[in-house]
Amino acid sequence: WIADFGIKTEDLKNLTVAALLAKLIATTDDAPVQGALKAALQLARGAGFGESLAARFIEEKPATKA
């Protein structure tokens, strides 16, 4: 979702998981995507990592050679 919504790696350094998911929810009008994001937000909060920094859970892909 992060790549699909154009979120930059730098943005993740300051966002919690909950804040990132809330931002993604607000960015889309696609009801099924919003539903999945809301479920992910509820899961993150329930599992106790909603207030953790999102960058902790995101693995950057190495640049590919052209």
N, CA, C and O atoms as a GROMACS GRO file, in nm:
protein
  264
    1TRP      N    1   0.082  -0.120   0.000
    1TRP     CA    2   0.000   0.000   0.000
    1TRP      C    3   0.086   0.126   0.000
    1TRP      O    4   0.051   0.226  -0.062
    2ILE      N    5   0.196   0.120   0.068
    2ILE     CA    6   0.280   0.238   0.081
    2ILE      C    7   0.325   0.287  -0.056
    2ILE      O    8   0.315   0.406  -0.086
    3ALA      N    9   0.374   0.198  -0.139
    3ALA     CA   10   0.417   0.235  -0.274
    3ALA      C   11   0.297   0.280  -0.358
    3ALA      O   12   0.308   0.376  -0.434
    4ASP      N   13   0.185   0.212  -0.344
    4ASP     CA   14   0.065   0.247  -0.420
    4ASP      C   15   0.016   0.388  -0.389
    4ASP      O   16  -0.040   0.455  -0.476
    5PHE      N   17   0.035   0.433  -0.266
    5PHE     CA   18  -0.014   0.564  -0.225
    5PHE      C   19   0.094   0.672  -0.234
    5PHE      O   20   0.068   0.788  -0.202
    6GLY      N   21   0.212   0.636  -0.278
    6GLY     CA   22   0.318   0.734  -0.298
    6GLY      C   23   0.382   0.785  -0.170
    6GLY      O   24   0.436   0.896  -0.168
    7ILE      N   25   0.377   0.705  -0.064
    7ILE     CA   26   0.439   0.744   0.062
    7ILE      C   27   0.590   0.723   0.049
    7ILE      O   28   0.635   0.616   0.007
    8LYS      N   29   0.666   0.822   0.085
    8LYS     CA   30   0.812   0.815   0.076
    8LYS      C   31   0.871   0.756   0.204
    8LYS      O   32   0.813   0.769   0.311
    9THR      N   33   0.984   0.691   0.191
    9THR     CA   34   1.054   0.632   0.305
    9THR      C   35   1.080   0.737   0.412
    9THR      O   36   1.068   0.708   0.532
   10GLU      N   37   1.114   0.856   0.372
   10GLU     CA   38   1.140   0.964   0.467
   10GLU      C   39   1.017   0.995   0.552
   10GLU      O   40   1.029   1.025   0.671
   11ASP      N   41   0.898   0.987   0.492
   11ASP     CA   42   0.774   1.012   0.565
   11ASP      C   43   0.753   0.910   0.676
   11ASP      O   44   0.696   0.942   0.780
   12LEU      N   45   0.800   0.788   0.655
   12LEU     CA   46   0.779   0.681   0.752
   12LEU      C   47   0.857   0.702   0.881
   12LEU      O   48   0.820   0.648   0.985
   13LYS      N   49   0.963   0.779   0.875
   13LYS     CA   50   1.047   0.799   0.992
   13LYS      C   51   0.972   0.869   1.105
   13LYS      O   52   1.006   0.852   1.222
   14ASN      N   53   0.869   0.946   1.071
   14ASN     CA   54   0.799   1.025   1.172
   14ASN      C   55   0.657   0.979   1.196
   14ASN      O   56   0.587   1.038   1.279
   15LEU      N   57   0.612   0.875   1.128
   15LEU     CA   58   0.474   0.829   1.143
   15LEU      C   59   0.467   0.700   1.222
   15LEU      O   60   0.550   0.610   1.205
   16THR      N   61   0.369   0.691   1.310
   16THR     CA   62   0.342   0.564   1.376
   16THR      C   63   0.264   0.477   1.279
   16THR      O   64   0.213   0.526   1.178
   17VAL      N   65   0.254   0.350   1.309
   17VAL     CA   66   0.176   0.258   1.226
   17VAL      C   67   0.032   0.309   1.217
   17VAL      O   68  -0.027   0.313   1.108
   18ALA      N   69  -0.026   0.348   1.331
   18ALA     CA   70  -0.164   0.397   1.333
   18ALA      C   71  -0.179   0.524   1.249
   18ALA      O   72  -0.276   0.537   1.174
   19ALA      N   73  -0.086   0.615   1.260
   19ALA     CA   74  -0.092   0.740   1.183
   19ALA      C   75  -0.077   0.712   1.034
   19ALA      O   76  -0.146   0.774   0.953
   20LEU      N   77   0.011   0.622   0.997
   20LEU     CA   78   0.030   0.586   0.857
   20LEU      C   79  -0.099   0.526   0.800
   20LEU      O   80  -0.144   0.566   0.692
   21LEU      N   81  -0.157   0.431   0.872
   21LEU     CA   82  -0.280   0.369   0.823
   21LEU      C   83  -0.394   0.471   0.815
   21LEU      O   84  -0.472   0.468   0.720
   22ALA      N   85  -0.404   0.560   0.912
   22ALA     CA   86  -0.506   0.665   0.909
   22ALA      C   87  -0.486   0.756   0.788
   22ALA      O   88  -0.583   0.796   0.723
   23LYS      N   89  -0.361   0.788   0.757
   23LYS     CA   90  -0.330   0.871   0.640
   23LYS      C   91  -0.371   0.801   0.511
   23LYS      O   92  -0.428   0.862   0.422
   24LEU      N   93  -0.342   0.671   0.503
   24LEU     CA   94  -0.380   0.595   0.384
   24LEU      C   95  -0.533   0.587   0.371
   24LEU      O   96  -0.586   0.600   0.261
   25ILE      N   97  -0.601   0.566   0.482
   25ILE     CA   98  -0.748   0.560   0.480
   25ILE      C   99  -0.805   0.691   0.427
   25ILE      O  100  -0.897   0.691   0.345
   26ALA      N  101  -0.751   0.802   0.472
   26ALA     CA  102  -0.800   0.934   0.430
   26ALA      C  103  -0.768   0.965   0.285
   26ALA      O  104  -0.832   1.050   0.223
   27THR      N  105  -0.668   0.897   0.230
   27THR     CA  106  -0.622   0.926   0.095
   27THR      C  107  -0.705   0.858  -0.014
   27THR      O  108  -0.705   0.904  -0.128
   28THR      N  109  -0.775   0.751   0.019
   28THR     CA  110  -0.847   0.675  -0.083
   28THR      C  111  -0.998   0.685  -0.066
   28THR      O  112  -1.051   0.698   0.045
   29ASP      N  113  -1.067   0.677  -0.180
   29ASP     CA  114  -1.213   0.670  -0.181
   29ASP      C  115  -1.260   0.529  -0.213
   29ASP      O  116  -1.380   0.504  -0.220
   30ASP      N  117  -1.167   0.438  -0.234
   30ASP     CA  118  -1.198   0.300  -0.269
   30ASP      C  119  -1.244   0.226  -0.143
   30ASP      O  120  -1.164   0.198  -0.054
   31ALA      N  121  -1.374   0.194  -0.136
   31ALA     CA  122  -1.433   0.134  -0.016
   31ALA      C  123  -1.366   0.003   0.026
   31ALA      O  124  -1.338  -0.015   0.144
   32PRO      N  125  -1.338  -0.090  -0.067
   32PRO     CA  126  -1.271  -0.214  -0.025
   32PRO      C  127  -1.131  -0.189   0.032
   32PRO      O  128  -1.090  -0.254   0.128
   33VAL      N  129  -1.059  -0.096  -0.026
   33VAL     CA  130  -0.925  -0.064   0.024
   33VAL      C  131  -0.937   0.002   0.162
   33VAL      O  132  -0.861  -0.031   0.253
   34GLN      N  133  -1.032   0.094   0.177
   34GLN     CA  134  -1.054   0.155   0.308
   34GLN      C  135  -1.088   0.049   0.412
   34GLN      O  136  -1.039   0.055   0.525
   35GLY      N  137  -1.171  -0.047   0.375
   35GLY     CA  138  -1.208  -0.154   0.467
   35GLY      C  139  -1.087  -0.235   0.511
   35GLY      O  140  -1.072  -0.267   0.629
   36ALA      N  141  -1.001  -0.268   0.416
   36ALA     CA  142  -0.880  -0.345   0.447
   36ALA      C  143  -0.786  -0.263   0.536
   36ALA      O  144  -0.727  -0.317   0.630
   37LEU      N  145  -0.772  -0.134   0.507
   37LEU     CA  146  -0.687  -0.048   0.587
   37LEU      C  147  -0.742  -0.031   0.728
   37LEU      O  148  -0.666  -0.030   0.825
   38LYS      N  149  -0.873  -0.017   0.740
   38LYS     CA  150  -0.935  -0.005   0.873
   38LYS      C  151  -0.916  -0.133   0.953
   38LYS      O  152  -0.892  -0.128   1.074
   39ALA      N  153  -0.925  -0.247   0.887
   39ALA     CA  154  -0.902  -0.375   0.954
   39ALA      C  155  -0.756  -0.384   1.000
   39ALA      O  156  -0.728  -0.430   1.111
   40ALA      N  157  -0.664  -0.340   0.915
   40ALA     CA  158  -0.522  -0.340   0.951
   40ALA      C  159  -0.496  -0.246   1.069
   40ALA      O  160  -0.417  -0.278   1.157
   41LEU      N  161  -0.563  -0.131   1.071
   41LEU     CA  162  -0.548  -0.037   1.182
   41LEU      C  163  -0.599  -0.098   1.312
   41LEU      O  164  -0.533  -0.087   1.415
   42GLN      N  165  -0.713  -0.162   1.306
   42GLN     CA  166  -0.769  -0.227   1.425
   42GLN      C  167  -0.675  -0.338   1.475
   42GLN      O  168  -0.653  -0.352   1.595
   43LEU      N  169  -0.622  -0.415   1.382
   43LEU     CA  170  -0.528  -0.522   1.417
   43LEU      C  171  -0.401  -0.465   1.482
   43LEU      O  172  -0.354  -0.518   1.582
   44ALA      N  173  -0.347  -0.358   1.424
   44ALA     CA  174  -0.226  -0.296   1.477
   44ALA      C  175  -0.248  -0.245   1.619
   44ALA      O  176  -0.165  -0.265   1.707
   45ARG      N  177  -0.360  -0.180   1.639
   45ARG     CA  178  -0.390  -0.130   1.774
   45ARG      C  179  -0.412  -0.245   1.872
   45ARG      O  180  -0.364  -0.240   1.985
   46GLY      N  181  -0.485  -0.347   1.828
   46GLY     CA  182  -0.513  -0.461   1.915
   46GLY      C  183  -0.388  -0.540   1.950
   46GLY      O  184  -0.378  -0.595   2.060
   47ALA      N  185  -0.294  -0.546   1.857
   47ALA     CA  186  -0.170  -0.620   1.880
   47ALA      C  187  -0.067  -0.538   1.959
   47ALA      O  188   0.037  -0.589   1.999
   48GLY      N  189  -0.099  -0.411   1.980
   48GLY     CA  190  -0.011  -0.327   2.061
   48GLY      C  191   0.102  -0.259   1.988
   48GLY      O  192   0.192  -0.205   2.053
   49PHE      N  193   0.101  -0.258   1.855
   49PHE     CA  194   0.210  -0.190   1.786
   49PHE      C  195   0.162  -0.071   1.703
   49PHE      O  196   0.235  -0.021   1.617
   50GLY      N  197   0.040  -0.025   1.728
   50GLY     CA  198  -0.013   0.090   1.656
   50GLY      C  199   0.067   0.217   1.678
   50GLY      O  200   0.074   0.302   1.589
   51GLU      N  201   0.128   0.231   1.795
   51GLU     CA  202   0.205   0.352   1.825
   51GLU      C  203   0.354   0.336   1.799
   51GLU      O  204   0.433   0.425   1.832
   52SER      N  205   0.393   0.223   1.741
   52SER     CA  206   0.533   0.204   1.701
   52SER      C  207   0.559   0.278   1.571
   52SER      O  208   0.467   0.296   1.491
   53LEU      N  209   0.681   0.320   1.550
   53LEU     CA  210   0.715   0.388   1.424
   53LEU      C  211   0.700   0.291   1.307
   53LEU      O  212   0.747   0.178   1.312
   54ALA      N  213   0.635   0.338   1.202
   54ALA     CA  214   0.609   0.255   1.085
   54ALA      C  215   0.739   0.208   1.020
   54ALA      O  216   0.745   0.097   0.967
   55ALA      N  217   0.841   0.291   1.022
   55ALA     CA  218   0.968   0.257   0.958
   55ALA      C  219   1.026   0.128   1.014
   55ALA      O  220   1.101   0.058   0.945
   56ARG      N  221   0.993   0.097   1.137
   56ARG     CA  222   1.043  -0.025   1.201
   56ARG      C  223   0.997  -0.151   1.127
   56ARG      O  224   1.064  -0.254   1.132
   57PHE      N  225   0.883  -0.142   1.060
   57PHE     CA  226   0.823  -0.259   0.996
   57PHE      C  227   0.838  -0.261   0.844
   57PHE      O  228   0.794  -0.355   0.779
   58ILE      N  229   0.899  -0.158   0.789
   58ILE     CA  230   0.908  -0.148   0.644
   58ILE      C  231   1.050  -0.180   0.600
   58ILE      O  232   1.147  -0.121   0.648
   59GLU      N  233   1.060  -0.274   0.510
   59GLU     CA  234   1.189  -0.313   0.457
   59GLU      C  235   1.207  -0.244   0.322
   59GLU      O  236   1.125  -0.260   0.232
   60GLU      N  237   1.314  -0.167   0.310
   60GLU     CA  238   1.342  -0.102   0.184
   60GLU      C  239   1.399  -0.202   0.084
   60GLU      O  240   1.482  -0.286   0.119
   61LYS      N  241   1.352  -0.192  -0.039
   61LYS     CA  242   1.405  -0.278  -0.145
   61LYS      C  243   1.527  -0.210  -0.204
   61LYS      O  244   1.527  -0.089  -0.228
   62PRO      N  245   1.631  -0.287  -0.229
   62PRO     CA  246   1.749  -0.227  -0.292
   62PRO      C  247   1.717  -0.181  -0.434
   62PRO      O  248   1.632  -0.240  -0.501
   63ALA      N  249   1.784  -0.077  -0.476
   63ALA     CA  250   1.765  -0.027  -0.612
   63ALA      C  251   1.808  -0.131  -0.712
   63ALA      O  252   1.909  -0.199  -0.693
   64THR      N  253   1.731  -0.143  -0.819
   64THR     CA  254   1.767  -0.239  -0.924
   64THR      C  255   1.854  -0.170  -1.029
   64THR      O  256   1.840  -0.050  -1.054
   65LYS      N  257   1.942  -0.245  -1.086
   65LYS     CA  258   2.029  -0.190  -1.191
   65LYS      C  259   1.955  -0.194  -1.323
   65LYS      O  260   1.886  -0.291  -1.354
   66ALA      N  261   1.970  -0.088  -1.399
   66ALA     CA  262   1.903  -0.078  -1.530
   66ALA      C  263   1.988  -0.134  -1.640
   66ALA      O  264   1.948  -0.134  -1.756
   0.00000   0.00000   0.00000
